[in-house]
């Protein structure tokens, strides 16, 4: 038998061969927190390409692309930037009453934003309005977005006639669980444009508040209260009392109130699910839903490398390690409820969650149970990742 002599050249060849079959997992396999604060707006504008998403980083850039004032959506985008929005996608619809094609065009960029605002929906008449809102909520649910709605025009008459109990979004019960992916606000805001006082829906301003809450704290922070007074407005259309706000909140409508000592504040953080006949306590709060989608998006993006790995115990251990590190960082920031990290989240990925059939199909099953600040009970997030097919 000949003696084998390993020269430097031989060792280099061996190392190259090892690297070619090495794990696709990045050397620093950290899962980053997904940015879901950016909003997308769909509306009718004077200029700009139709049914084509355009990204803008300031209100001035938006004006250069889509022209001067002329629509409610224009003013809502202005309020978005005035209330903390840093960047937005904007799609020009041919007309405000038909935004379906414009909304669908956002699919190509859906990974880069987390909020959806379509001001024209509130001005439709039923049954078209309910159908349009149902489509928008389905779109949001599918793409892990959050839809922010303006109040319906007829709510003003209900409110001024002392019937706040009539203020509720129609058709919610038939929309099911997708109602967790949207919220509506009341009343409209007053904005002066020269010598004109305009009534502008609050959705754009609220989207800016949500972006601010995300950047200053995190998506687990309720986008409401004195920490985030509304900017760039001259008042609100109707005054809402504490009692009236309680009635609105019970119907899944978030009130906006003007307080002398604190300014104009958002006074609710409820999803449309709250207005259904059988709301799920875990799906009632905007910040809980948005944190859930942030966790899902972050993990899916951060674990894309698993598609090149053998579906075995080593992979499952690596997944548990990466996800646990990420969840621990959220807990350390105050994003999860619990005195200890072990009481705040649980990560499961093993031969129990992933069956032999899953392995043969190149699927890895991951379950993350976590406790949001509110309602402080565990929510289960289940994800299916890709792995190498044997």
ABEGO torsion letter per residue (X at the ends): XBBBBBBAAAAAAAAAAAAAABBABBABBBBBBBBAABBBBBBBBABEBBGBBBBBABAAAAAAAAEBBGBAAAAAAAAAAAAGBABBBBBBBABAABAAAAAAAAAAAAAABABBBBAAAAABBOAAAAAAAAAAAAAAAAAGBBBBBBBBAAAAAAAAAGBAAABBBBGAAAAEAAAAABBBBOBBBBBBBEABBBBBBAAAAAAAAAAAAAAAAEAABBBBEAABBBBGBAEBABBBBAAAAAAAAAAGBBBBBBBAAAEBBBABABBAAAABABBBAAAABAAAAAAAAAAAAAAAAAAAAAAABBBBAAAAAAAAAAAAAAAAAAAAAGABBEABAAAABBBBBBAAABBAAAAAAGBBBBBBBBBBAOAGBBBBBBBBBBBBBX
